[in-house]
Amino acid sequence: MLNNDIIIKRLALIKYLYNLGIEQSKQSETIASLSILSMHDSIEMYLKLLAEHLNIKSEKFSFIDYWVNIPTLTLKESMRNLNARRVNIKHKGLLPSKGDIEISRVNTIDFFEQNTLIHFGVDFSEISLLSLIQYEKTRERLTNAQKALDETNIETCIEEVALAFYELISSYENSKSSYLGNSPFYFGKNLNFLSSFHMGIGNSSNDRFESKLGEFVDKVKDSLDGIQNAVKIMSFGIDYKRYAKFKLLTPFVSKTIGGELKAEVWGKKKWTKENCQYCIDFVLDSALKLQEFDFDINELIDNDMRTILKEE
């Protein structure tokens, strides 16, 4: 039998693929059709994990063979139909109807809810995807956010999730900085302290020119801030439209001169449990996307040079 930690991590990965399928099934009809492939793949991964856990050799199994060799599996006929829909899409180019997609979603949900508890003693809804996140500070913040949400502490949840995303982007970018301090995701210097207020322009002057100059400085700063942020987010491969929704819902995060993170709420936000869960899922998806293609900067630059510069 497999180690319990390994089982939980693999179930978390299966649940991630399952979630992709469920979300796809709710989108436009063409994309929703592809959800059947994702849902089927998540179930197939589950079956392979279960066979391995039970020490059953399954290399030559067809999809339905798992039900023959593991009689405790439920929903055999529903899964046979799901498999047939997958074959129609993948090998015959036949798209399912909306009704078929809906039935597939319901059957997939039922399959995981019934069988995970039976075979692994775990409630599928309680399997956390957060264990898949490699970035420690982000994982800790998201864990705090999820706990706060479960306790209906919405304000704490949304603050933690905003800080989690800030930690994610910072951790990833910092890990890619060279020995000269350069980042491949550098798109200009931070302009936080170059507003008209910090520069002392037009704050208390009645001079029209100085007032206009201060207004110009602030607009340029805001524009450059927006461009830098948008380019950076897209360079990480993060869906900007989903990020825009996340940004509208979450507080603005900044770092003080002393290095402390501060979350500030601007304007009124409609913080519901659904919106909070969206934000948690967005940060999770962003973290996993960054992990899809990662690289160690130490393998790309001269480590001896880094040591010499640090000593100097």
N, C-alpha and C positions, 0 to 999 in steps of 0.2 A: 504493500500500500504506500501511496505517496505521502510525503511530509505535509502536514496541515498548512504550513506557511506557503508552500508551493501551490497547493490546491487553491488557497484563497487568492493568490496573485493571478493564477491562470483563470479562475472564475471572474476576477475583476476585468481581465482582458476580454474575456468572452462577453461580459456585460457591456463593455465599451462598444464592441461590435454590434451587440444586440440593440443598444441605444441608438446607434447610427441608423440601423434598419427601421426602428420605430419612428425616428424623426423623419426619415426619408418617406415613410408611408403616409405622412401628413402633408407632404408638399404637392406640387403640381403633378398631374397624372403621369407624365412621362418619367419624372424622377421617382415618383411613388412606385412605379412598376419595378424599378431596380431594387426597391427595398426588400423584395422577396429574395433576391440573391444574398443580401446582407443578413437577413433573418435566417435563411437556410444555412449560411456559413457559420453563424454563431451557434446554431444547434449542432452542426457537424463537429465543430471544435469541442463542444460540450460532450458529445458522444465519445470522441476520441479520448478526452480526459477521463471520462468515467470508465471506459474499457481499460485504460492504463491503470487507473486506481484499483480496479478489480482484478488486475493481472490477467486480462483477457487479450489474446493476440487478435488484433482487428485489421491487420494490413490488407487483407483481401475481402473485407466486409463491403457489401453494398450498403446504401443508406438504411434500408429496412432490415438488414441482417442484425443490426444492433438490437432491435426489438425481439428478434428470434433468440438471440444469445443472452439478452438481459431482460427476462420476462417482467421485471418490476417496472420497466419503463412504461409510461402512460401515453395516451393519445396516438397510438400507432396509426390508425386510419387517417387522422387529421394530418399527421406528418407525412403519410404516403401522398396525400393530396398536395401538400406544400411542395414535396419533391417533384411531383408531376408539373406543377406550375413553374418551378425552377427550370426543368427540362424544356418546357415550352418556350420560355424566354431565351435561355442560353443557347439552345441547340436548334430551335425551330423559328425563332424570331417572332413568336406569338405573344403579344402583350396581354396581360391580365385585365379583367374588368375592375372597376372600383370595388365591386362587391367581393371579388376574389382577394383584392389587397386588404380589405377590411377583415375578412375571414382569416387571412394569413396572419395579420397583426394579432388578432384575438387569440388564435391558436398558439402563436409563438409565446405570447405572454403567459398563457395557461401552462404551456410546456415547462417553462423555466420555474414558474411559481410552484408547480406540483413536484417536479422531479428533483430540483435542487434540495428541497427539504427532505425528500425521501432518501436520496442517495448520499448526500453530504451533511445532512443535519443542519443546514444553514438556510435561513430565510433569504431568498434571492433579493428581496427589496433591501435587505440590510448589508449586502455586499458593497463595500466602499471602493470606488474607483480611485480614491485619493492615494492609495498605496502605490499606484502606478507612477506617481509624480516623483521625479528624481531630485528636484530642487527642494532642499530641506525647509527653508524659511517659507516658501510658497505653500508647501504641504502642511506645515504647522498652522499658517494663517487660514487656509481653507478648512482645515479640521476644526478650528475655532469657529469659523463662519457657519459650518454645517451644524455644529453643536448649538450655536446660538439660534439658528433657524429652527432646529428641532424643539427648542425651548420657547419659540415664538418671540425671541428677543431680536426684532427686526433691525433696529438701529445698530446694535453691535455686529450683527451679521453683515450688513452692508459695508460697515467700516472695515471689518476684517477682510472682506473679499476685495475691496479697493486696495488695501495694503498688500494683499497677496499678489495682485497683478503687478503692482509697482515692484515688489520683490522679485517676481519672475523675470520681468524685463531687465531689471538691474543686474540680477545674478547672471543671466545669460550673456548680456553684453560685456560685463566685467570679466567673465571667464574667457572671452575672446580677445581681450586687449593684449597688445604686444608689449615687449619690454620697454618700449618708448611711451607706453601709455595710450597708444593709438588703437581705436576700435574700428573694425570694418563696417560698423553700424554708426559711425560718427557722421552727422550731417550738420555740423555747426555748433558753436559754443552755446552753453546755457545762458539765456537772457533774463533769468528771474530778477536780477538786481539791476537791470538796465531800463527800468520804466521811468517815466517823467518824475514820479515821486522820489525814487531813489537817486535820480540825477539832479533833483532840486530845480526842475524846470517848470515854471508856470504854476507852482504850488500856491503861492500867495501873492503873485504879481498881477497887477492890473494891466500890464503891458500886453496889448493884443497879439503882437508878434510872438512874444514868449509863450503866450497861452496856446497859440496855434502850433508853435514848435513842439510844445509838450504833447498836444493832441496827436501830432504827426508821429512823434517818437513812440507813443503808446500803440498807435495803429500798426506801425511797422513791426514793433515787437510782437504784437498779437498775431500778425500775419506770418511772421517767420516762425514763431512758436508752433502755429498750426501746421505749417508746411513741414517743419522738422519732425513733428510728432507723427503726421500722416505717413510720411515717407518711411520712417523707422518702423511703424506698425506693419506696413505692407512689405517691407524688406524682410521681416520675420516670417512672412507667409501667413499672417493672421488675416482672417476675413474682416475687411474694414467696415462693412455694413453691420456685421454683428458687433464689432467693437464700438461703432457709433451708438448703438442701443445701450451697450454696457456703460459707455462714458456718460450718457444722459442720466443713467440711473444711479451712478456711484459718486461719492464725494471726490473733490480734487485733492490729490496727494502731492505734498511737497516735502522737501528735506530741509531742515533748518541748518544754520551754519554749524551748529553743534552735532549734526548728523542724525537728529531725531526726525522720524517720520510724522507728518501731521496731515490729518484728513479733514478737509473743510467742505461743508455743504453749502452750495450756492443755489438759491431758489428752492421751490417746493418740489418734492419728489413723491411719486406714487409708489411707495414701497409696499408691495404685497408679497406674500410667501412665494407666489409664482415668479415674480420679478427677481426676488432674491435667489431662487433656485436657478433661474436663467443665468444670473451673474456668476454663481458658483460653477455651473456647467461650462460657461464661456472660458473662465480661467483654467479649468481642468483641460478643456479641449486645446486651448492655446499652449499649455505646458506640454501636452502630448505631441502637438504639432512641432514644437521646437525640438523635442526629443527624437522625432522621426529622422532628422538629419542633424547630427551634432558632430563636433570635431574637437580634438584636444589641441589647444594652441601650442603646447609644449612639443608636439610632434611636427610642428611646422616652422619653428624658429630655433635659433641657437640658444640652448639652455645655458651654456657657459657665459654668453653675452649678458643674459638676464642676471646671472649671479654677480658678474663684475660690476654691472651698473647699480645693483642693489648695495653692494659693498661701498661703492663710491658715494 
